[in-house]
Amino acid sequence: MRTPCPTPDATIEPRDGRHGLPARSGFTLIELLVVIAVIAILAGMLLPALAKAKERARQTQCLNNMRQMGIALLLYESDHKRLPPKASQVPDFMNPKAPGWQNNCLYAIAPYLQGTAQGRSSKVYACPSAKKPGDGSDATTNSATGYLPNAVFMERTLDSVPDLSGLIFCQETTRLVSFTALRPAYGADFGLCPGQYTFWHVILKPGVDWYASLHNQGGNHLFVDGHAEYRKAKALRARDFGLIDGSTGKAEDDHRSPDTRCYKTVFN
């Protein structure tokens, strides 16, 4: 007598065909939580690295900007037999029609960057890491810069500079603004020490400076000979800007010194 086939039973669990184990339809809640936790840990490890890589790229672009400015500076001096005009605190610096405008360093060397006098642009003067301060000095479409040329060397000849490769012609600030500001500045412009220079740095808060602190506690610098390099803020001294002992300042002053100190220059 033939044995009858068993009747299908809906309660019998399906098998996976390999080990006789019940087939699985997906992840358990615990497994999903573990995966999410692992992804979160990896993201936490990778995001800071990506942010650092992005900032390094901005720092490199900024350094390239200064290198281009260095070439323009040397070409200007070759044509005019002196370095650019000494006008400072010039509003809307790329717009000759602006109230209070004067020919200034950034405007003067612009044709050597864009090719023609009509093609002046401030694009090269804007570090991608600098930010608008959110006040009346904010950068505009035509005039935008975070770079601060050095008043000490304005309208002088390269032949008169004692250390072309060791003295800083331009530094950068954290602020993206619409005016040309020379730093170090003429003391008389701020009612301080006529005939001397001041504000080679400006203290934002203890341990933090507005200048030379934009990239990993340092900044890019353009030197009088046209080369550019990165330096940490803590390594800078007043003498790096062509400053020597003055009425209140010393050549060896660093960023911890009061920013209103006054200095003479290597040309005195």
Residue, then its C-alpha position, 0 to 999 in steps of 0.5 A: m500500500r502506498t503511503p499518502c503524501p503529507t498535506p502541506d502545513a503552513t506552519i512549516e518554516p521555509r529552509d534555505g536549502r544549504h544547512g536546513l536553517p530557516a531562511r532570513s528576509g532581512f537585517t535585524l534591528i540590532e544589526l542595523l543599529v550596528v551598521i549605523a554606528v559604524i557609519a557614524i564612526l567612519a564619518g566622524m573620522l573622515l569629515p575632519a580630514l576632508a575639512k582639512a584637505k579643503e582648507r589646505a586647497r584654499q590655502t594653496q589657492c591663496l598662496n598662488n594669488m600672492r605669487q601672481m601679485g609678486i610678479a605684478l609687483l616686480l613688473y610695476e616697479s620695472d615700468h615705474k622705477r618705484l613701488p606702488p602708491k602709498a595711499s591707504q584706507v582707500p574705499d572701494f579701491m578698484n573704483p576710481k569714481a568712488p568718493g575718497w578714492q586715490n590711486n592705490c597699490l592694489y589698483a595700480i598693479a591690477p593691469y599686470l594681473q588682468g592684462t589691460a588697464q580696462g580689465r582690472s579685477s580684484k579676484v586675485y586679491a581675495c583669499p577663499s578663506a577670508k570672510k566678510p565682516g558684516d559691516g560697511s567695509d564688506a567686500t563688493t563685486n568690484s572691490a574685494t580683498g583680504y590682503l594688506p600691503n606694507a606701507v614701509f616699502m611704498e614708492r621706494t625702489l627695489d634697489s633701496v630695500p636692504d633684504l628683498s627676500g627677507l622682508i614682507f611686502c604683503q600679509e593677509t587678514t581674516r576679513l574680506v573688505s572693500f578698501t585698501a589698507l596698508r599694514p604696517a600703517y603710517g602712525a599719523d593715519f591713526g593719530l599715532c607717532p608721526g614719522q613712524y609705523t604701527f599696526w603690523h598686527v592687530i589683536l582680535k583677542p588674547g592669542v588670536d590675531w586678525y592678521a596672519s592667522l587665517h590658515n592653521q594659525g598662520g598666513n601666506h606672505l608676499f616678500v619684496d623680491g616677489h616670492a610668497e611663502y606660508r609662515k606661522a603667526k607665532a614665528l613673525r616679528a616686527r623686523d620681518f616687516g622692515l621695522i626697527d626699534g621705535s619710540t615704543g616698539k622693538a624689532e623683536d616684538d611678536h604678536r603678543s606685543p601691543d598692536t599700537r606700538c610705534y616703530k622706525t624702519v630700515f630706511n631711517 
